């Protein structure tokens, strides 16, 4: 009997040494190793940026256009700068490997900023330039830290660029040209996943266009043989709201 009692006491002591201890905050700590086991509903969420997203952006945009109007021997240079509000939408996809994120995006920015200058060299003539409807197709490279993403982007840009002249006294159109020009863009941004499918961000973009010499189409009262060429530099800062499509991100336990 004494031997049985001794064995029972030994088993009870051993069980006490290896039994898990409950913490006051609901966490359960295993005595035999340093890992902390958390209840499933309390597991932290490690955000995954992989997926398809769509969204909209709104902000401020500045365009600077330097161009030359020529009627053969006589020519004149113009510089136009305009600042205003812009908005639009975008869609993209991206993939996360560890802390690196790669992706591609297509975006549209509304822009309509005509600027005019009365000519010094050409009598009774006002010169006007305008940039409209920006389209951006970019690659994306970034670094993720849980639900925060910092990234760079760059690629191809396109916009409608218009040049025309009018009679200052009457407002009648003299010459005009409007073409869809191609250029390049580069930018950077910072995003924060507010919820599983809702992402807030801010982004800066620089866009450059160089226009080849193009003929101005004259009206019945406009001069024949006029040409224009120039460059356009655009900068924008926008706030972004994105919606990530797809299933709920996987909850990954942290050990």
KALIN-V360152 format. One record per residue. N is the residue number from 1. PSI is psi in degrees with one decimal (* if undefined). BURIAL is I if it has 9 or more other C-alpha atoms within 8 Angstrom, else O. Layout:
n = <N | N>
psi = <PSI | PSI>
burial = <BURIAL | BURIAL>
//
This chain:
n = <1 | 2 | 3 | 4 | 5 | 6 | 7 | 8 | 9 | 10 | 11 | 12 | 13 | 14 | 15 | 16 | 17 | 18 | 19 | 20 | 21 | 22 | 23 | 24 | 25 | 26 | 27 | 28 | 29 | 30 | 31 | 32 | 33 | 34 | 35 | 36 | 37 | 38 | 39 | 40 | 41 | 42 | 43 | 44 | 45 | 46 | 47 | 48 | 49 | 50 | 51 | 52 | 53 | 54 | 55 | 56 | 57 | 58 | 59 | 60 | 61 | 62 | 63 | 64 | 65 | 66 | 67 | 68 | 69 | 70 | 71 | 72 | 73 | 74 | 75 | 76 | 77 | 78 | 79 | 80 | 81 | 82 | 83 | 84 | 85 | 86 | 87 | 88 | 89 | 90 | 91 | 92 | 93 | 94 | 95 | 96 | 97 | 98 | 99 | 100 | 101 | 102 | 103 | 104 | 105 | 106 | 107 | 108 | 109 | 110 | 111 | 112 | 113 | 114 | 115 | 116 | 117 | 118 | 119 | 120 | 121 | 122 | 123 | 124 | 125 | 126 | 127 | 128 | 129 | 130 | 131 | 132 | 133 | 134 | 135 | 136 | 137 | 138 | 139 | 140 | 141 | 142 | 143 | 144 | 145 | 146 | 147 | 148 | 149 | 150 | 151 | 152 | 153 | 154 | 155 | 156 | 157 | 158 | 159 | 160 | 161 | 162 | 163 | 164 | 165 | 166 | 167 | 168 | 169 | 170 | 171 | 172 | 173 | 174 | 175 | 176 | 177 | 178 | 179 | 180 | 181 | 182 | 183 | 184 | 185 | 186 | 187 | 188 | 189 | 190 | 191 | 192 | 193 | 194 | 195 | 196 | 197 | 198 | 199 | 200 | 201 | 202 | 203 | 204 | 205 | 206 | 207 | 208 | 209 | 210 | 211 | 212 | 213 | 214 | 215 | 216 | 217 | 218 | 219 | 220 | 221 | 222 | 223 | 224 | 225 | 226 | 227 | 228 | 229 | 230 | 231 | 232 | 233 | 234 | 235 | 236 | 237 | 238 | 239 | 240 | 241 | 242 | 243 | 244 | 245 | 246 | 247 | 248 | 249 | 250 | 251 | 252 | 253 | 254 | 255>
psi = <-41.9 | -37.8 | -42.3 | -39.8 | -38.2 | -42.9 | -41.0 | -39.9 | -38.3 | -42.4 | -42.5 | -40.4 | -41.0 | -42.6 | -36.1 | -32.7 | -36.7 | -1.1 | 140.6 | 146.9 | 132.2 | 130.9 | 162.2 | -24.1 | 10.3 | -8.7 | 145.9 | 123.8 | 128.5 | 125.2 | -29.8 | -10.9 | 168.8 | 3.3 | 145.8 | 126.2 | 124.0 | 145.8 | 145.0 | -36.8 | -4.5 | 7.0 | 137.3 | 151.6 | 121.6 | 114.1 | 139.3 | 120.5 | -3.3 | 134.0 | -177.6 | 142.3 | 154.1 | 158.6 | -171.1 | 157.6 | 152.0 | 135.8 | -150.7 | 141.4 | 143.2 | 132.8 | 135.5 | 117.8 | 122.2 | 120.6 | 161.3 | 129.1 | 132.3 | 142.3 | 45.2 | -104.3 | -41.1 | 135.1 | 166.9 | 141.8 | 141.7 | 145.5 | 122.4 | 131.0 | 131.4 | 143.4 | 138.4 | -171.9 | 152.8 | 160.0 | 167.6 | -157.9 | 171.5 | 162.7 | 146.7 | 175.6 | 151.5 | 160.8 | 135.2 | 129.4 | 112.5 | -119.0 | 3.1 | 141.7 | 127.8 | 144.9 | -175.3 | 150.1 | 144.7 | 128.7 | 153.6 | 134.7 | 123.4 | 134.8 | 130.2 | 92.6 | 74.5 | 138.1 | 139.8 | 150.3 | 134.7 | 128.1 | 145.2 | -37.7 | -24.2 | 122.0 | 138.0 | 43.1 | 133.3 | 129.1 | 134.0 | 137.3 | 155.0 | 143.4 | 130.9 | 151.3 | 79.3 | 134.5 | 128.0 | 129.7 | 112.4 | 153.9 | 160.1 | 135.2 | 126.7 | 176.4 | 129.2 | 139.7 | 94.2 | -115.5 | 22.7 | 132.9 | 123.5 | 137.2 | 159.5 | 155.0 | 156.9 | 156.0 | -142.9 | 143.3 | 152.9 | 144.9 | 155.2 | 122.2 | 121.4 | 141.5 | 132.9 | 160.8 | 149.6 | 159.2 | 125.6 | -38.4 | -34.9 | -20.2 | 4.4 | 139.5 | 133.6 | -58.3 | 157.3 | 155.2 | 141.3 | 121.9 | 153.3 | 114.7 | 151.0 | 146.1 | -154.9 | 162.0 | 151.0 | 147.4 | -176.4 | 158.0 | 169.4 | 130.0 | 151.5 | 120.6 | 103.5 | -44.9 | -174.5 | -40.0 | 7.4 | 123.7 | 129.3 | 148.9 | 171.1 | 143.1 | 143.7 | 136.8 | 140.0 | 130.8 | 138.2 | 136.4 | 138.5 | 120.4 | 132.5 | 165.8 | 124.7 | 147.9 | 140.0 | 130.6 | 118.9 | 152.1 | -174.1 | -27.2 | 1.6 | 159.1 | 144.0 | 150.3 | 7.2 | 145.0 | 161.8 | 155.2 | 158.1 | -170.2 | 149.1 | 130.0 | 128.9 | 138.3 | 138.2 | 147.0 | 121.0 | 149.5 | 139.9 | 142.5 | 115.8 | 149.9 | 114.7 | 126.1 | 162.8 | -178.1 | 169.2 | 134.9 | 148.7 | 137.2 | 119.5 | 121.4 | 141.9 | 121.9 | *>
burial = <O | O | O | O | O | O | O | O | O | O | O | O | O | O | O | O | O | I | O | O | O | O | O | O | O | O | I | I | I | I | I | O | O | O | O | I | O | I | O | O | O | O | I | O | O | I | O | I | I | I | I | I | I | I | I | I | I | I | I | I | I | I | I | I | I | I | I | I | I | I | I | O | O | O | I | I | O | I | O | I | I | I | I | O | I | I | I | I | I | I | I | I | I | I | I | I | O | O | O | I | I | I | I | I | I | I | I | I | I | I | I | O | I | I | I | I | I | I | I | O | O | O | O | I | I | I | I | I | I | I | I | I | I | I | I | I | I | I | I | I | I | I | I | I | O | O | I | I | I | I | I | I | I | I | I | I | I | I | I | I | I | I | I | I | I | I | I | I | O | O | O | O | I | I | I | I | I | O | O | O | I | I | I | I | I | I | I | I | I | I | I | I | I | I | O | I | I | I | I | I | I | I | I | I | I | I | I | I | I | I | I | O | O | I | I | I | I | I | I | O | O | I | I | O | O | I | I | I | I | I | I | I | I | I | I | I | I | I | I | I | I | I | I | I | I | O | O | O | O | O | O | O | O | O | O>
//
